Amino acid sequence: MQTSYTIPEFCAAYHFSRVYYYTLKAQGKAPKEMRLGRRVVITRACVEEWEAKMLAEQPLDREGHQQ
């Protein structure tokens, strides 16, 4: 598991396009980014926070489990 990702690495790790990443970002649903000079990275802690947020937004089925 990586300690940080560039945006292309993050998209590859989660199997979605950069266009979808920027759509999530426009909706305020992308992980937090850290800027290091001109480079943008997403730390593992921010990825874990994003995963928890995305899971919490998943709809529940009739038994109360996430789909």
C-alpha positions as a Python dict, from the first residue, in 0.01 Angstrom:
ca = {
    (1, 'M'): (0, 0, 0),
    (2, 'Q'): (143, 337, -99),
    (3, 'T'): (191, 621, 148),
    (4, 'S'): (83, 881, -107),
    (5, 'Y'): (-53, 899, -461),
    (6, 'T'): (-41, 1141, -747),
    (7, 'I'): (-380, 1198, -908),
    (8, 'P'): (-306, 954, -1196),
    (9, 'E'): (-182, 692, -946),
    (10, 'F'): (-491, 738, -730),
    (11, 'C'): (-721, 700, -1032),
    (12, 'A'): (-536, 386, -1143),
    (13, 'A'): (-552, 237, -792),
    (14, 'Y'): (-930, 290, -775),
    (15, 'H'): (-993, 204, -1142),
    (16, 'F'): (-1156, 524, -1258),
    (17, 'S'): (-1067, 797, -1504),
    (18, 'R'): (-916, 1133, -1430),
    (19, 'V'): (-1232, 1288, -1577),
    (20, 'Y'): (-1435, 1108, -1308),
    (21, 'Y'): (-1185, 1223, -1042),
    (22, 'Y'): (-1233, 1586, -1146),
    (23, 'T'): (-1611, 1532, -1149),
    (24, 'L'): (-1588, 1410, -789),
    (25, 'K'): (-1368, 1708, -706),
    (26, 'A'): (-1621, 1952, -854),
    (27, 'Q'): (-1889, 1787, -637),
    (28, 'G'): (-1670, 1816, -326),
    (29, 'K'): (-1637, 1437, -307),
    (30, 'A'): (-1270, 1385, -399),
    (31, 'P'): (-1007, 1314, -135),
    (32, 'K'): (-812, 1605, 10),
    (33, 'E'): (-503, 1702, -186),
    (34, 'M'): (-167, 1827, -64),
    (35, 'R'): (46, 2050, -283),
    (36, 'L'): (423, 2007, -276),
    (37, 'G'): (551, 2282, -502),
    (38, 'R'): (382, 2211, -834),
    (39, 'R'): (314, 1848, -746),
    (40, 'V'): (-24, 1738, -606),
    (41, 'V'): (-32, 1431, -383),
    (42, 'I'): (-303, 1250, -191),
    (43, 'T'): (-177, 1099, 134),
    (44, 'R'): (-283, 755, 255),
    (45, 'A'): (-460, 919, 551),
    (46, 'C'): (-666, 1132, 311),
    (47, 'V'): (-746, 824, 101),
    (48, 'E'): (-868, 636, 410),
    (49, 'E'): (-1081, 936, 513),
    (50, 'W'): (-1225, 954, 160),
    (51, 'E'): (-1303, 580, 160),
    (52, 'A'): (-1490, 611, 491),
    (53, 'K'): (-1685, 911, 360),
    (54, 'M'): (-1778, 734, 36),
    (55, 'L'): (-1889, 420, 225),
    (56, 'A'): (-2100, 630, 462),
    (57, 'E'): (-2282, 778, 161),
    (58, 'Q'): (-2374, 435, 21),
    (59, 'P'): (-2744, 352, 40),
    (60, 'L'): (-2857, 81, 281),
    (61, 'D'): (-3059, -224, 182),
    (62, 'R'): (-3374, -336, 365),
    (63, 'E'): (-3173, -511, 637),
    (64, 'G'): (-2964, -198, 702),
    (65, 'H'): (-2650, -322, 524),
    (66, 'Q'): (-2457, -116, 275),
    (67, 'Q'): (-2508, -226, -84),
}
